[in-house]
């Protein structure tokens, strides 16, 4: 079962249980110039009993005035984007990692090369270092499953206007 989120510029499908937040803004690059977007937070059940934080999410973001649509413009870190091509899209991908007080933060941004407005999908993964827990207290989250779920959502992104209202749920 999936839900569809649609606007006049894009549509995307995501698993039921994720929570869409259309008021989301990303302000970590420049607080004076926040990046608008829509966030899809993971279901709390994905984090329960693991070292994954429930504030983990995927977002679709856009920069209407970007001169060049690359992944690095969506991150504060000085990173160099790489090109990744899938069957249907070419992305400029940039990633950064951070750590603080036993927490780990990973961000990967997939900017759709040539999109107007410049549109990107952000993976924000927050988790606690597994070594910080007593053995058996929590299990390590399934990174491969999380990335696969995010990749599936990203692959459903369609740019352009759609007639569907947002959000809708289909069985």
C-alpha positions as CSV (number, residue, x, y, z in Angstrom):
1,X,0.0,0.0,0.0
2,X,1.4,3.4,-1.0
3,X,0.4,7.0,-0.7
4,X,0.9,9.6,-3.4
5,X,2.0,13.2,-2.8
6,X,1.4,15.5,-5.7
7,X,1.9,19.2,-6.4
8,X,1.8,21.2,-9.6
9,X,5.6,20.5,-10.1
10,X,6.1,16.9,-9.0
11,X,4.5,13.7,-7.6
12,X,6.0,10.9,-5.5
13,X,4.8,7.7,-3.9
14,X,5.8,6.5,-0.5
15,X,4.8,3.7,1.8
16,X,1.8,4.1,4.1
17,X,3.1,4.8,7.5
18,X,5.5,7.5,6.4
19,X,4.4,11.0,7.4
20,X,4.3,13.8,4.8
21,X,5.2,17.4,6.1
22,X,4.6,20.1,3.4
23,X,5.8,22.8,5.8
24,X,9.3,21.4,5.9
25,X,12.3,23.7,5.3
26,X,16.0,22.8,5.4
27,X,18.0,25.6,7.0
28,X,21.4,24.0,7.5
29,X,23.1,25.4,4.4
30,X,22.1,29.1,5.1
31,X,19.6,29.9,7.8
32,X,18.8,33.2,5.9
33,X,18.0,31.3,2.7
34,X,16.0,28.1,3.8
35,X,15.4,25.4,1.2
36,X,11.7,24.6,0.7
37,X,10.5,21.1,0.4
38,X,8.3,18.2,1.5
39,X,9.6,15.8,4.2
40,X,8.5,12.1,4.4
41,X,9.4,10.9,7.9
42,X,9.9,7.2,8.5
43,X,7.2,5.4,10.6
44,X,8.2,5.3,14.3
45,X,8.0,1.5,14.1
46,X,11.1,1.5,11.8
47,X,13.2,2.9,14.6
48,X,11.6,1.2,17.6
49,X,14.1,-1.2,19.2
50,X,17.0,-0.1,17.0
51,X,19.7,2.5,17.1
52,X,17.9,4.4,14.2
53,X,16.4,7.7,15.3
54,X,12.8,8.4,14.5
55,X,13.7,11.8,12.9
56,X,15.2,10.0,9.9
57,X,13.5,11.1,6.7
58,X,13.5,11.5,2.9
59,X,12.6,14.9,1.5
60,X,12.0,16.5,-1.9
61,X,13.4,20.0,-2.1
62,X,13.8,22.7,-4.7
63,X,15.9,25.7,-5.4
64,X,14.2,27.9,-8.0
65,X,17.1,30.3,-8.5
66,X,19.9,27.7,-8.7
67,X,22.2,28.5,-11.6
68,X,23.5,24.9,-11.8
69,X,21.5,22.0,-10.4
70,X,24.0,20.0,-8.4
71,X,23.8,18.0,-5.2
72,X,26.5,20.0,-3.4
73,X,24.4,23.2,-3.3
74,X,22.0,21.4,-0.9
75,X,24.7,20.7,1.7
76,X,26.7,23.0,4.1
77,X,29.7,20.7,3.9
78,X,32.3,21.4,1.2
79,X,31.6,18.3,-0.8
80,X,32.1,17.5,-4.5
81,X,29.2,16.0,-6.4
82,X,29.4,12.9,-8.5
83,X,27.1,11.9,-11.4
84,X,24.9,8.9,-11.0
85,X,22.7,7.6,-13.8
86,X,19.8,5.3,-13.3
87,X,17.5,3.8,-16.0
88,X,15.3,6.9,-16.0
89,X,17.3,9.8,-14.5
90,X,20.7,11.5,-14.1
91,X,21.5,12.8,-10.7
92,X,24.2,15.0,-9.2
93,X,24.9,13.3,-5.9
94,X,26.6,14.8,-2.9
95,X,26.9,13.3,0.6
96,X,28.1,14.3,4.0
97,X,28.4,12.7,7.4
98,X,28.7,14.1,10.9
99,X,28.9,13.0,14.5
100,X,28.1,14.5,17.9
101,X,27.7,13.0,21.4
102,X,27.4,9.4,20.1
103,X,25.0,10.3,17.3
104,X,25.7,9.9,13.6
105,X,24.2,12.0,10.8
106,X,24.4,11.0,7.2
107,X,23.0,13.0,4.3
108,X,22.9,12.2,0.6
109,X,21.3,14.6,-1.9
110,X,20.3,13.5,-5.3
111,X,19.8,16.6,-7.5
112,X,18.0,16.0,-10.8
113,X,20.4,17.4,-13.4
114,X,18.6,19.9,-15.6
115,X,15.4,20.1,-13.6
116,X,13.7,23.5,-13.3
117,X,13.2,24.4,-10.6
118,X,16.3,22.6,-9.4
119,X,14.8,19.6,-7.6
120,X,16.6,17.2,-5.3
121,X,15.8,14.2,-3.0
122,X,17.6,14.2,0.4
123,X,18.2,11.1,2.5
124,X,18.6,12.2,6.1
125,X,19.7,9.3,8.3
126,X,20.2,9.8,12.1
127,X,21.3,7.0,14.4
128,X,23.1,6.4,17.6
129,X,26.5,4.6,17.6
130,X,25.6,0.9,18.4
131,X,28.6,0.7,20.7
132,X,26.8,3.2,23.1
133,X,24.2,0.5,24.1
134,X,24.5,-2.4,26.4
135,X,24.8,-5.6,24.3
136,X,21.3,-6.8,23.4
137,X,19.6,-3.5,24.5
138,X,18.8,-2.6,20.8
139,X,19.5,-4.1,17.5
140,X,21.4,-2.3,14.7
141,X,19.0,-0.8,12.2
142,X,18.9,-2.4,8.8
143,X,20.8,0.1,6.6
144,X,20.4,-1.8,3.4
145,X,16.6,-2.0,3.9
146,X,16.3,1.7,4.7
147,X,18.4,2.7,1.7
148,X,16.4,0.4,-0.5
149,X,13.1,1.9,0.8
150,X,14.4,5.4,0.1
151,X,15.7,4.4,-3.3
152,X,12.2,3.1,-4.2
153,X,10.6,6.3,-3.1
154,X,13.2,8.4,-5.0
155,X,12.6,6.3,-8.2
156,X,8.9,7.1,-8.0
157,X,9.5,10.9,-8.3
158,X,7.9,12.4,-11.4
159,X,8.5,16.0,-12.4
160,X,5.8,18.0,-14.1
161,X,2.2,18.7,-13.2
162,X,-0.1,15.9,-12.2
163,X,-3.9,15.9,-11.9
164,X,-3.8,14.0,-8.6
165,X,-4.7,15.8,-5.4
166,X,-2.2,15.6,-2.5
167,X,-2.0,13.4,-0.6
168,X,-3.9,10.3,-1.8
169,X,-3.7,6.7,-0.7
170,X,-4.0,3.7,-3.0
171,X,-4.2,0.1,-2.0
